[in-house]
Amino acid sequence: KTKWQIGRDYELYVGYLYEKKGFIVDYYGSYMGLEDLGRDLIVKTSNQTSIIQCKYWSNKKQIHEKHITQLYGTMMCYCLENDINRDNVKGVLITNILA
């Protein structure tokens, strides 16, 4: 598999786990591709939205400030685009490596 396919499969797996817990999952990254703005999954409950960025990396990869900054930026952009109070949206970074 290509790196893109592995990343996509990881996103689908994470979304599946959220669905099993009863969340509504929008697989935004799967259909938006490189235009997803770092929003791989948009996961909702009745009063909470989570913008999820999935990263499937090699064990040598490190999480850097730029990854957190991108997630925060796309989360705030989502709030503005959808006129949602910041308190009802959270950013989540899910990765296969230990930080």
Stockholm file with secondary structure:
# STOCKHOLM 1.0

chainA/1-99         KTKWQIGRDYELYVGYLYEKKGFIVDYYGSYMGLEDLGRDLIVKTSNQTSIIQCKYWSNKKQIHEKHITQLYGTMMCYCLENDINRDNVKGVLITNILA
#=GR chainA/1-99 SS CCHHHHHHHHHHHHHHHHHHTTCEEECHHHHHGGGSTTCSEEEECSSCEEEEEEECCCTTCCCCHHHHHHHHHHHHHHHHHHTCCGGGEEEEEEESSCC
#=GC SS_cons        CCHHHHHHHHHHHHHHHHHHTTCEEECHHHHHGGGSTTCSEEEECSSCEEEEEEECCCTTCCCCHHHHHHHHHHHHHHHHHHTCCGGGEEEEEEESSCC
//
